[in-house]
Amino acid sequence: MTDEFEALRPLLLGLAYRMLGSMWDAEDVVQEAYLRWLRTDREEVREPRAFLATVVSRLALDQLRSARVTREAYPGPWLPEPVATDAAGPLDTAELRDTLSYATLHLMERLTPPERAVFVLRDAFEMPYEQVAEVVGVSAATCRQTHRRALGHLAAARNRGRPSREEHERLLTRFLDAAAGGDLAALKELLSADITAWSDGGGKVTAARRPVVGLDKVAAFILGLTSRYEISWARVVDANGQPAVLLASGAEEQLALADVHEGRIHALYIVRNPDKLQRVG
């Protein structure tokens, strides 16, 4: 039984992480599923993958409902916990890759817990509506309606073309050079007019308590940071299926992730909370 579970653990972690946006919580959920698996009569389980995916989904849905209260009281914007790409389970399909992207995870915070569960189970893990309905506790018809609503909330960002990995990495490198060099004109060339920057310090380190919106304000915000905190080192890492920049100012590390399309950065996510930087770099 243990070997069977361990073979599925990466997939289950990827499922729980997409539903929760936190690998810490995902690991707790998967461990609880493992304990339940040990207590399960194996003869009653026809398909372990489907059975365990259902158990993990229900546990994650319960966790997500309680987590929303905590996140609403979070000091400043709550951003998902970034993870090294190879820690988030298989990426065998375009849907699995897309639902791991940081921009998609961040957008999923706008969904209700049932909407998020239905979207992840249906789009990323291709679970039949009838099985999704059992997890969420509604009818299959309601699941279809919920799925359509979730797609509507996410459509604007998910339908945008994404750059190649090389293009993304080159743009991030140019962004870092412009920011570190204090080059306002070069920096503005890389940002979209409607860019928004989020910064998550978790109340543990300094961070903007509200999103910064608009080209001029975001550019000034970035240059203000780099002038105040000298960058001691920086490197490109692989996080959530895309390049990201891990850098340090003195003893403080932070991770910068960007939503890029049409050669510009449309959203910038700066994770400074040290508790959320344990799974990257």
Backbone as a ProteinNet text record, in pm:
[ID]
protein_1_A
[PRIMARY]
MTDEFEALRPLLLGLAYRMLGSMWDAEDVVQEAYLRWLRTDREEVREPRAFLATVVSRLALDQLRSARVTREAYPGPWLPEPVATDAAGPLDTAELRDTLSYATLHLMERLTPPERAVFVLRDAFEMPYEQVAEVVGVSAATCRQTHRRALGHLAAARNRGRPSREEHERLLTRFLDAAAGGDLAALKELLSADITAWSDGGGKVTAARRPVVGLDKVAAFILGLTSRYEISWARVVDANGQPAVLLASGAEEQLALADVHEGRIHALYIVRNPDKLQRVG
[TERTIARY]
82	0	85.5	195.9	282.4	344.8	394.7	456.6	356.4	234.6	131.2	103.6	98.4	73.5	191.1	313.3	431.2	444.6	402.4	407.4	314.9	207.5	110.3	134	226.1	246.2	275.6	367	391.3	265.4	183.7	59.9	-34.8	-45.4	-135.2	-87.8	44.1	97.8	66.7	82.6	51.9	-94	-182.5	-325.5	-354.9	-306	-332.8	-272.2	-152.7	-87.6	-168.4	-218	-296.9	-425	-482.9	-606.5	-581.4	-463.4	-439.2	-342.8	-255.7	-156.5	-49.7	-38.1	60.5	111.1	242	297.1	299.1	313.4	306.7	172.5	64.7	-69.2	-91.7	-37.5	-53.4	11	127.7	195.6	116.7	55.9	-27.9	-147.7	-210.2	-326.4	-288.5	-177.2	-135.2	-95.8	-35.7	-1	-126.2	-228.1	-354.1	-418.9	-408.4	-461.7	-386.8	-257.2	-177.3	-224.5	-249.6	-295.8	-432.3	-517.9	-648.5	-632.2	-536.6	-509.1	-467.6	-387.1	-341.9	-457.7	-562.1	-677.5	-785.8	-762.8	-863.6	-851.2	-964.3	-967.2	-938	-820	-774.9	-871.5	-939.4	-1030.3	-1150.2	-1176.3	-1288.8	-1250.8	-1121.1	-1072.6	-1044.1	-1122.7	-1101.6	-989.3	-983.4	-885.1	-816	-696.1	-627.3	-609.6	-576.3	-554.1	-679.5	-792.4	-917.6	-959.6	-941.9	-979.5	-897.7	-765.8	-678.7	-695.1	-718.3	-742.4	-869.2	-970	-1093.1	-1069.8	-995.5	-965.8	-888.4	-783	-701.1	-783.4	-867.6	-949.1	-1044.4	-1108.4	-1202.6	-1129.3	-1014.3	-936.1	-889.1	-843.6	-795.9	-909.7	-1027.6	-1142.8	-1179.7	-1179.6	-1205.9	-1100.4	-973.6	-864.2	-877.4	-916	-928	-1037.5	-1146.8	-1256	-1211.4	-1135.3	-1087.7	-974.1	-892.9	-778.6	-822.6	-938.2	-984.1	-1000.9	-1044	-1061.5	-925.8	-826.4	-692.2	-632.6	-651.7	-592.3	-654.8	-781.7	-846.8	-787.5	-730.7	-670.1	-518.7	-465.7	-322.5	-272.3	-155.2	-102.8	-53.7	-133.7	-98.1	-147.3	-111.9	-156.5	-103.2	-191.8	-148.2	-115.1	9.1	49	71.6	48.4	75.2	221.8	246.3	383	447.5	553	617.5	694.6	704.8	776.4	865.2	971.5	1052.8	965.5	980.3	891.5	888.7	1004.8	1009.2	949.9	904.8	843.7	692.3	636.2	491.1	423.6	487.9	423.8	440.2	378.2	392.4	342.1	406	362.6	345.8	270.4	260	168.2	84	-10.5	0.9	-48.8	-47.9	-131.7	-240.1	-327	-255.5	-179.2	-102.6	0.4	64.4	163.7	96.6	-15.2	-80.9	-134.4	-192.5	-249.1	-141.4	-15.8	93.9	151.3	126.3	185.8	143.3	235	209.2	93.6	84.8	-24	-159.5	-168.6	-295.1	-327.5	-227.6	-250.8	-299.2	-239.4	-280	-424.1	-459.5	-596.1	-695.5	-654.7	-746.2	-787.3	-713	-752.6	-885.1	-923.5	-1050.7	-1169.5	-1144.3	-1252.3	-1301.2	-1426.4	-1475.7	-1409.9	-1405.7	-1347.7	-1408.8	-1543.2	-1596.8	-1552.5	-1548.6	-1504.8	-1360	-1276.8	-1135.7	-1120.3	-1192	-1184	-1231.3	-1343.4	-1397.1	-1300.3	-1246.6	-1153.9	-1029.1	-967.8	-844.3	-872	-976.9	-1005.4	-1043.5	-1117.8	-1163.2	-1054.5	-992.4	-897.9	-761.7	-707	-571.5	-568.3	-666.3	-661.1	-767	-842.3	-935.8	-1029.9	-1075.1	-1168	-1308.1	-1381.6	-1518.3	-1607.3	-1703.3	-1792.5	-1862.7	-1896.1	-1966.9	-1879.4	-1750.3	-1660	-1631.9	-1618.5	-1600.7	-1720.4	-1839	-1961	-1958.9	-1905.6	-1895.3	-1800.9	-1692.6	-1596.4	-1657.4	-1720.7	-1771.6	-1904.9	-1979.2	-2106.7	-2223.1	-2218.4	-2328.5	-2355.2	-2449.9	-2481.3	-2380.1	-2375.2	-2285.8	-2324.2	-2454.1	-2499.9	-2450.8	-2457.6	-2407.9	-2258.2	-2186.8	-2041.6	-2008.8	-2086.1	-2062.4	-2080.7	-2185.1	-2208.6	-2096.1	-2052.2	-1943.2	-1813.7	-1790.7	-1671.2	-1674.2	-1788.1	-1800.6	-1774.2	-1825.8	-1800.7	-1652.3	-1587.5	-1444.6	-1364.8	-1397.7	-1327.6	-1348.5	-1468	-1494.6	-1407.4	-1388	-1303.2	-1156.8	-1114.2	-973.1	-941.2	-1042.6	-1023.7	-926.8	-936.3	-856.5	-707.1	-661.9	-518.3	-480.2	-566.7	-529.2	-527.7	-601	-606	-491.5	-410.2	-298.1	-185.1	-120.3	-8.1	109.6	177.1	291.5	420.1	525.4	651.4	722.2	822.2	906.3	987.5	1041.9	1122.5	1241.7	1304.3	1420.5	1381.1	1268.3	1221.1	1188.7	1124	1088.4	1214.1	1313.8	1436.4	1512.8	1517.1	1586.4	1519.6	1386.1	1315.8	1341.2	1340.7	1369.4	1510.2	1606.1	1743.9	1753.6	1686.8	1685.3	1616.6	1509.4	1438.2	1530.3	1602.1	1691.1	1803.3	1860.2	1967.8	1918.3	1798.1	1744.1	1713.7	1657	1623.8	1749.6	1847.2	1970.1	2049.3	2041.3	2114.4	2040.1	1917.8	1840.5	1798.7	1786.4	1755.1	1603.7	1543.2	1397.7	1342.9	1407.8	1358.4	1361.5	1472.1	1483	1381.3	1357.2	1260.9	1119.4	1082.4	948.2	924.3	1030.4	1017.5	973.3	996.7	968.1	834	769.2	645.1	525.6	411.7	290.1	228	144.2	82.6	-7.6	-68.3	-164.1	-104.6	26.8	92.4	47.2	41.7	17.8	128.6	179.8	283.2	229.3	246	207.7	333.1	330.3	445.4	396.2	450.4	405.2	519.1	504.7	603.1	551.8	421.1	362.8	373.3	401.4	419.1	554	641.3	771.8	884.9	868	963.4	884.3	951.4	885	831.6	708.3	646.9	530.6	496.5	383	255.1	173.9	50.9	-63.6	-46.2	-149.6	-83.3	-156.1	-99.3	-62.4	44.9	88.1	43.6	-30.7	-96.7	-49.7	-19.5	14.3	163.8	198.1	336.7	425.7	387.3	473.1	491.2	382.4	390.6	472.1	454.8	530.4	678.7	711	851.3	916.2	845.6	899.5	913.8	818.2	822.8	945.2	970.9	1085.1	1216.5	1231	1355.7	1374.4	1263	1273.6	1329.3	1287	1337.9	1485.8	1526.7	1666.4	1760.5	1710.5	1795.9	1810.1	1705.7	1708.1	1779.3	1762.8	1822.2	1916	2043.8	2141.4	2133.5	2130.2	2123.6	2261.7	2273.8	2403.4	2429.3	2323.4	2336.6	2199.3	2200.1	2074.6	2101.5	2001.6	2014.1	1875.8	1873	1748.4	1726.1	1604.5	1567.4	1441.5	1407.8	1289.1	1179.7	1075.6	967.2	832.9	747.4	611.7	611.5	707	710.7	762.8	826.8	875.8	1001	1080.5	1194.9	1147.6	1222.1	1197.1	1333	1335.6	1461.7	1462	1557.9	1580.6	1696.9	1675.8	1781.3	1784.8	1893.8	1911.2	1957.7	1905.6	1952.2	1998.8	2128.6	2179.9	2140.9	2076	2036	1896.1	1825.3	1687.5	1680.6	1614.5	1593.4	1452.3	1436.2	1303.5	1301.8	1181.8	1164.2	1072.5	1115.9	1034.2	986.6	855.3	794.3	714.4	709.7	642.8	548.4	433.9	342.1	375.8	426.4	481.7	402.2	368.8	320.1	339.6	353.3	379.3	501.7	600.8	728.5	731.4	625.3	621.5	569.6	602.6	556.6	421.9	319.3	184.9	149	219.1	199.2	331.5	361.8	485.7	450.4	507.7	480.8	613.7	621.2	744.4	716.2	771.7	750.2	867.8	841	946.3	930.8	811.6	788	884.2	976.3	1075.5	1014.3	897.4	830.9	788.6	774.5	729	844.8	966.9	1082.1	1163	1104.4	1177.7	1182.6	1096.8	1085.5	1144.6	1217.7	1278.2	1426.3	1500.9	1644.1	1723.7
-121	0	126.1	123.2	240.3	271.8	168.9	190.5	249.8	201.4	250	398	434.2	574.9	662.1	617.5	697.9	722.7	628	647.5	760.8	781.5	885.7	1016	1015.9	1133.9	1261.4	1259.3	1383.1	1439.6	1352.5	1397.3	1456.6	1391.4	1439.3	1572.7	1589	1716.7	1828	1796	1895.3	1936	1840.7	1868.2	1957.6	1918.9	1996.1	2135.8	2146.5	2277.9	2372	2322.3	2407	2453.2	2368.4	2407.1	2506.2	2496.7	2576	2692.8	2685.3	2790.8	2791.9	2683.8	2672.5	2529.4	2511.3	2376.8	2324.7	2415.4	2372.2	2304	2371.3	2315.9	2191.7	2193	2077.1	1953.4	1968.5	1854.3	1800.3	1890.3	1845.4	1765.6	1814.8	1747.5	1609.1	1600.4	1472.4	1374.6	1424.1	1335	1279.9	1363.4	1316.1	1213	1235.8	1138	1005.2	1012.1	889.8	810.1	881	813.1	747.3	815.4	756.7	636.5	644.2	533	409	427	313.3	246.3	323.8	269	216.6	227.6	189.5	42.1	-22.9	-160.1	-158.2	-207.9	-201	-272.4	-371.6	-445.4	-361.6	-253.3	-167.4	-58.1	-51.4	54.6	-4.8	35.2	-18.3	55.6	188.5	269.4	362.9	329	409.6	556.4	582.9	721.2	804.4	754.9	828.8	840.8	732.6	733.9	837.8	836.1	927.1	1071	1090.8	1226.3	1283.9	1199.4	1244.4	1278.4	1193.5	1219.5	1349.8	1365.6	1486.8	1610.3	1600.8	1714.7	1758.6	1661.8	1697.1	1761.4	1705.5	1763.2	1904	1921.6	2052.9	2154.2	2110.5	2200.6	2247.6	2157.9	2197.7	2296.9	2268.8	2356.7	2493.4	2494.2	2620.1	2708	2646.8	2725.3	2794.4	2724.2	2784.6	2882.6	2857	2943.6	3081.3	3090.4	3219.7	3321.6	3277	3368.3	3423.4	3334	3375.9	3471.4	3442.6	3525.9	3664.7	3675.8	3806.9	3896.1	3835.3	3911.4	3925.2	3879.3	3880.9	4025	4056.7	4194	4224.8	4296.1	4325	4217.3	4224.9	4123.7	3985	3885.2	3745.5	3691.1	3644.9	3583.6	3434.9	3353.6	3210.4	3184.1	3070.4	3030	2976.5	3040.4	2987.6	2859.9	2773.8	2647.2	2620.1	2545.3	2497.9	2411.5	2427.9	2360	2209.1	2150.2	2003.8	1951.5	2041.5	1998	1992.4	2032	2046.5	1937.1	1822.5	1709.2	1711.1	1616	1603.2	1727.3	1755.7	1863.7	1808.2	1700.8	1626.2	1690.3	1784.1	1846.4	1998.5	2066.2	2212.8	2266.1	2193.2	2237	2228.2	2122.4	2109.5	2220.9	2254.3	2362.1	2497	2520.3	2650	2674	2571.7	2590.1	2598.2	2568.9	2587.4	2727.7	2799.7	2931.6	3023.9	3110.7	3195.4	3292.1	3344.5	3437.3	3368.7	3243.1	3170.1	3140.5	3097.4	3070.9	3196.6	3309.6	3434.9	3470.6	3453.2	3480.3	3387.3	3263.9	3167.5	3209	3300.7	3350.7	3426.2	3470.5	3541.7	3446.7	3320.3	3222.6	3181.1	3139.8	3078.6	2940.8	2883.1	2748.7	2645.6	2638	2540.7	2569.3	2697.9	2732.1	2688.2	2712.5	2675.3	2523.9	2452.6	2306.6	2251.3	2299.7	2250.7	2282.6	2402.7	2441.5	2352.9	2333.6	2254.3	2109.3	2051.8	1910.4	1884.8	1977.6	1957.4	1992.6	2109.1	2154.6	2087	2085	2032.8	1880.3	1820.5	1676.7	1598.1	1668.7	1604.8	1506.1	1543.2	1457.3	1473.3	1364	1374.5	1459.9	1527.7	1613.9	1536.5	1411.4	1332.1	1311.4	1289.2	1270.8	1403.5	1510.7	1644	1677.9	1641.4	1668.9	1599	1476.9	1404	1474	1529.4	1599.4	1725.8	1805.9	1936.6	1925.9	1818.2	1798.5	1865.8	1874.8	1932	1839.7	1876.9	1794.8	1819.1	1727.3	1743.3	1866.7	1893.7	2011.5	2140.3	2142.8	2260.2	2274.6	2162.2	2165.2	2229.5	2195.7	2254.2	2405.9	2451.8	2595.8	2662	2596.4	2649.1	2657.9	2555.7	2554.9	2670.9	2698	2809.1	2942.4	2958.7	3082.5	3098.9	2990.2	2996.9	3035.1	2974.1	3007.6	3154	3205.5	3346.7	3438.6	3404.7	3486.4	3484.6	3374.3	3356.8	3383.8	3403.8	3406.3	3514.3	3634.7	3747.2	3716.8	3654.1	3625.2	3495.7	3393.8	3263.1	3261.9	3352.3	3353.3	3432	3497.7	3572.7	3478.4	3509.4	3427.4	3442.1	3332.1	3335.9	3327.6	3394.8	3393.1	3259.2	3237.8	3120.5	3139.2	3029.8	3037.1	3132.3	3126.1	3210.5	3358	3390.3	3529.2	3580.2	3496.5	3533.6	3563.1	3475.4	3492.3	3616.8	3642.2	3761.8	3888.9	3890.2	4009.3	4031.1	3923.9	3936.4	3989.6	3943.5	3990.3	4139.3	4182.1	4324.8	4406.3	4350.6	4417.9	4436.3	4333.4	4340	4440.9	4440.5	4534.7	4678.6	4703.9	4839.2	4885.1	4795	4830.4	4855.5	4765.3	4779.9	4902.5	4937.5	5053.4	5184.6	5180.5	5302.9	5366.4	5287.7	5337.9	5340.7	5456.8	5468.9	5445.9	5502.6	5488	5342.2	5272	5131.3	5046.8	5080.5	5005.4	5021.3	5144	5168.7	5096.7	5074.9	5003.7	4859.1	4806.9	4665.9	4644.5	4752.4	4742	4785	4717.7	4757.1	4878.8	4948.8	5070.3	5039.2	4919.6	4884.8	4787.3	4786	4691.7	4711.5	4598.5	4601.3	4521.8	4576.6	4507.3	4474.3	4347.7	4303	4267.1	4295.7	4266.4	4201.5	4084.5	4005.3	3991.8	4062.3	4050.7	3972.2	3945.2	3866	3928.5	4060	4124.9	4096	4023.9	3985.1	4071	4122	4214.8	4326.6	4434.4	4548.7	4513.6	4553.4	4530.6	4627	4657.8	4745.4	4677.7	4749.8	4692.3	4690.4	4759.4	4759.6	4741.8	4686.9	4675.2	4812.3	4817.4	4940	4928.7	5028.4	5018.3	5129.7	5092	5189.2	5198	5230.5	5231	5322.2	5447.2	5542.3	5503.8	5463.5	5429.6	5303.2	5203	5078.9	5102.7	5178.3	5208.4	5281.7	5379.9	5454	5362.7	5274.4	5179.5	5089.2	5037.1	4946	5018.6	5137.6	5211.9	5258.9	5283.8	5318.9	5203.7	5083.1	4965.3	4944.2	4953	4924	5033.7	5157	5263.4	5252	5197.8	5185	5058.5	4950.1	4821.9	4775.1	4782.1	4740.2	4589.2	4548.1	4406.4	4344.7	4247.8	4184.2	4067.8	3999.2	3895.4	3866.4	3811	3775.9	3662.8	3575.7	3467.8	3424.5	3371.1	3320.6	3178.4	3150.8	3017.6	2974	2848	2793.1	2777.3	2857.5	2853.6	2852.3	2761	2752.1	2744	2669	2644.6	2758.9	2857.1	2971.7	3028.7	3108.4	3173.2	3278.3	3294	3396.8	3443.5	3558.6	3612.8	3604.5	3529.9	3524.4	3617	3710.2	3806.7	3837.5	3901.3	3933.6	4077.1	4141.4	4272.7	4254.7	4245.9	4212.8	4070.4	4053.5	3919.8	3882.3	3975.2	3950.3	3902.8	3789.7	3738.7	3771.7	3778.3	3796.2	3733.5	3700.2	3638	3726	3755.3	3834.7	3746.6	3738.3	3663.1	3760.8	3734.3	3827.6	3754.4	3817.3	3770.5	3848.8	3778.4	3842.3	3802.2	3898.3	3869.5	3993.3	3970.1	4076	4159.2	4091.3	4155.7	4250.2	4252.9	4342.5	4269.4	4326.3	4271.6	4335	4251	4300.7	4286.8	4201.2	4187.6	4145.4	4202.2	4171.2	4125.9	4013.2	3957.4	3949.8	4020.1	4022.6	3953.6	3834.4	3756.1	3781	3844.8	3879.1	3803.6	3749.8	3673.6	3555.1	3550.7	3442.4	3304.3	3293.4	3162.5	3106.3	3194.2	3149.7	3128.8	3140	3128.8	3001.4	2906.6	2785.2	2684.1	2699.9	2595.7	2638.2	2747.8	2794.2	2819.7	2813.2	2846.4	2737.3
0	0	0	75.7	83	-51.6	-120.9	-252.3	-350.6	-344.6	-435.6	-411.2	-283	-249	-291	-261.6	-292.4	-441.8	-522.8	-667.2	-711	-634.4	-667.5	-591.4	-496.1	-411.9	-492.8	-592.4	-667.6	-732.5	-790.4	-852	-747.9	-632.4	-526.8	-470.1	-455.8	-409	-508.9	-638.1	-740	-737.4	-713.9	-704.4	-584.1	-467.4	-345.4	-353.5	-412.6	-423.2	-511.7	-624.1	-712.5	-645.3	-562.4	-494.8	-381.6	-317.9	-197.3	-216.9	-316.8	-336.2	-230	-155	-47	-41.2	-57.5	-51	92.1	188.9	329.4	356.1	317.5	338.8	253.4	131.7	42.9	103.9	162.1	223.6	342	419.9	532.1	480.9	375.5	318.5	266.4	193.8	136.6	247.1	354.2	464.6	532.8	548.1	605.4	513.5	382.3	286.3	298.1	323	339.5	462.5	571.5	693	669.1	594.1	562.1	468.5	378.8	287.3	364	468.3	549	621.6	650	721.6	628.2	498.2	398.3	362.1	348.6	300.5	151.1	115.6	-23.5	-118.4	-75	-162.2	-204.9	-131.2	-165.4	-266.1	-299.7	-389.6	-526.4	-625.3	-760.2	-833.1	-813.2	-883.3	-782.8	-736.2	-633.6	-672.2	-800	-841.2	-822	-868.8	-856.2	-709.6	-634.2	-492.3	-416	-434.1	-359	-405.6	-534.3	-583.1	-520.2	-500.9	-437.4	-290.4	-219.9	-78.4	-62.8	-142.5	-134.2	-169.6	-270.3	-313	-202.9	-137.6	-30.3	88	123.4	232.7	197.4	72.9	29.6	24.7	-16.7	-22.3	118	215.7	355	403.2	370.3	411.1	345.1	218.9	145.4	205.8	246	305.3	434.7	517	641.6	616.1	512.6	483.2	436.3	372.1	320.8	432.5	549.1	661.9	705	712.8	751.3	649.5	521.6	417.2	413	448.8	451.6	560.4	666	774.8	758.2	647.2	620.8	609.2	662.4	652.3	511.4	435.3	296.9	203	75.1	-22.2	12.6	1.2	17.8	-119.9	-137.7	-262.9	-241.3	-343.9	-329.8	-296	-235.3	-205.5	-333.4	-384.1	-504.7	-474.1	-574.3	-555.3	-675.5	-652	-763.4	-853.4	-982.3	-1077.8	-1057.3	-1031.6	-1020.5	-890.7	-801.4	-675.5	-683.4	-798.4	-806.9	-887.4	-900	-965.9	-1116.1	-1185.5	-1330.6	-1404.5	-1519.3	-1606.9	-1748.2	-1757.1	-1882.5	-1985	-1943.2	-2035.3	-2025.6	-2129.1	-2128.1	-2011.6	-1978.5	-1868.7	-1734.2	-1714.2	-1589.7	-1579	-1689.7	-1688	-1664.1	-1730.7	-1719.2	-1578.9	-1516.6	-1383	-1275.5	-1310.9	-1216.5	-1225.1	-1334.3	-1351.6	-1237.4	-1199.6	-1082.8	-1107.9	-1230.4	-1261.5	-1247.6	-1294	-1282.6	-1137.2	-1060.8	-918.3	-846.7	-880.4	-816.7	-854.7	-981	-1023.9	-956.1	-930.9	-869.1	-728.7	-666.9	-535.8	-542.5	-661.7	-676.9	-681.2	-703.4	-713.6	-575.7	-568.5	-445.8	-432.3	-311.1	-297.6	-392.9	-407.8	-504.3	-647.5	-688	-823.1	-845.5	-746.3	-759.9	-768.7	-684.5	-686.9	-820.7	-869.9	-997	-1110.6	-1111.4	-1217.9	-1217.7	-1103.2	-1096	-1133.3	-1075.6	-1100.2	-1245.4	-1303.6	-1440.4	-1542.8	-1527.9	-1629.6	-1617.3	-1497.6	-1481.5	-1475	-1407.5	-1383.3	-1458.7	-1543.5	-1637.1	-1567.3	-1449.4	-1376.2	-1434.1	-1455.7	-1508.8	-1418	-1478.2	-1399.7	-1288.4	-1315.3	-1214.8	-1090.6	-1111.9	-998.5	-928.4	-1006.4	-946.6	-858.7	-907	-831	-695.7	-690.9	-564.3	-467.5	-521.1	-436	-377.2	-463.2	-421.1	-348	-375	-307.3	-374.6	-509.3	-586.1	-704.7	-787.3	-904.6	-1016	-1111.4	-1226.2	-1307.6	-1318.2	-1392.9	-1326.2	-1194.4	-1121	-1139.6	-1143.9	-1166.9	-1301	-1402	-1534.9	-1530.5	-1461	-1447.9	-1368.8	-1262.4	-1180.2	-1260.9	-1342.5	-1427.2	-1526.3	-1585.9	-1679.7	-1609.7	-1488.7	-1413.8	-1384.8	-1342.6	-1312.3	-1435.9	-1550.1	-1673.9	-1710.4	-1684	-1711.7	-1628.6	-1501.5	-1413.2	-1457.9	-1516.2	-1548.5	-1695.1	-1776.1	-1921.3	-1967.2	-1910.4	-1959.4	-1955.8	-1849	-1835.3	-1905.2	-1899.5	-1953.1	-2105.6	-2168.8	-2314.3	-2377.8	-2295	-2349.6	-2388.8	-2499.7	-2542.1	-2447	-2418	-2328	-2407.9	-2361.3	-2434.1	-2416.9	-2501.2	-2481.5	-2354.3	-2306.3	-2184.8	-2203.5	-2320.3	-2347.2	-2348.7	-2413.3	-2417.4	-2276.5	-2198	-2061.4	-1979.7	-1990.8	-1914.2	-1959.7	-2089.9	-2139.1	-2087.4	-2086.6	-2039.1	-1889.9	-1812.7	-1669.3	-1645.3	-1724	-1709.3	-1741.5	-1849.2	-1882.9	-1773.8	-1718.7	-1609.6	-1488.7	-1452.1	-1337.4	-1361.5	-1483.1	-1515.7	-1508.4	-1563	-1561.1	-1419	-1338.8	-1200.6	-1118.3	-1130.8	-1053.1	-1096.7	-1225.5	-1276.1	-1262.2	-1212.7	-1195.6	-1326.9	-1431.3	-1565.1	-1584.1	-1558	-1562.4	-1702.6	-1803.3	-1940.4	-1984.9	-1956.6	-1995	-1920.3	-1794.2	-1714.1	-1770.3	-1806.8	-1858.8	-1990.5	-2067	-2193.5	-2173.2	-2053.9	-2026.1	-1957.6	-1915.9	-1838.7	-1923.6	-1902.9	-1973.2	-1904.7	-1977.9	-1923.2	-1804.8	-1804.1	-1697.9	-1596.3	-1582.9	-1492.8	-1347.9	-1274	-1129.6	-1062.1	-952.3	-875.6	-736.6	-697.5	-564	-485.8	-356.2	-271	-142.7	-111.1	4.4	105.2	217.4	324.6	443.7	445.4	552.7	690.2	696	825.5	887.7	817.2	872.1	817.7	695.7	636.1	569.9	537.8	476.6	338.7	312.2	181	165.7	40.8	14.7	63	137.6	191.8	91.5	-20.8	-124.1	-260.8	-356.7	-491.8	-546.7	-624.6	-691.4	-836.9	-885.2	-1016	-1109.7	-1234.2	-1336.8	-1363.3	-1487.2	-1532.3	-1448.5	-1431.6	-1360.6	-1214.4	-1150.6	-1008.6	-985.5	-1072.6	-1055.3	-1081.5	-1185.4	-1214.8	-1098	-1042.3	-927.6	-805.7	-787	-675.2	-685.8	-806.4	-825.7	-804.1	-862.4	-846.7	-702.5	-635.2	-493.3	-411.8	-444.5	-374.2	-400	-527.2	-560.3	-511.3	-497	-443.3	-291.6	-228.5	-82.4	-37.7	-113.7	-76.3	-186.1	-161.5	-262.2	-283.4	-409.7	-443.6	-426.4	-336.7	-311.2	-405.4	-449.9	-552.4	-611.2	-729.8	-797.2	-894.5	-910	-1008.4	-1055.8	-1175	-1231	-1181.5	-1133.4	-1086.4	-1160.9	-1148.6	-1213.5	-1107.6	-1116.8	-1018.5	-1089.5	-1051	-1105.8	-1258.3	-1311.5	-1454	-1537.8	-1476.2	-1551.3	-1484.5	-1558.6	-1495	-1394.9	-1287.4	-1187.6	-1135.9	-1072.1	-1021	-868.7	-815.6	-671.3	-641.8	-550.5	-520.5	-372.4	-330.7	-189	-173.7	-69.8	-26.4	116.9	134.4	265.9	300.5	416.1	459.8	412.6	348.6	308.8	164.1	142.6	7.9	-38.6	-169.7	-227.4	-364.9	-408.5	-539.1	-621.7	-744.1	-835	-949.3	-966.6	-1075.9	-1160.7	-1290.2	-1380.5	-1474.2	-1500	-1603.6	-1729.5	-1829.2	-1948.5	-2072.4	-2155.2	-2289.8	-2376.2	-2504.5	-2602.8	-2565.3	-2506	-2479	-2361	-2281.6	-2165.5	-2041.1	-1926.1	-1798.7	-1765.5	-1750.8	-1721.2	-1573.4	-1503.5	-1358.5	-1296.9	-1181.7	-1111.5	-970	-930.8	-798	-722.4	-610.7	-531.3	-398.9	-382.3	-260	-166.6	-52.6	43.5	175.1	199	321.1	325.5	423.2	425.5	437.9	497.8	511.3	375.8	275.5	143.9	45.5	93.3	3.8	29.9	101.2	136.7	23.3	-79	-183.1	-317.3	-318.7	-443.8	-422	-531.9	-522.9	-455.6
[MASK]
+++++++++++++++++++++++++++++++++++++++++++++++++++++++++++++++++++++++++++++++++++++++++++++++++++++++++++++++++++++++++++++++++++++++++++++++++++++++++++++++++++++++++++++++++++++++++++++++++++++++++++++++++++++++++++++++++++++++++++++++++++++++++++++++++++++++++++++++++++++++++

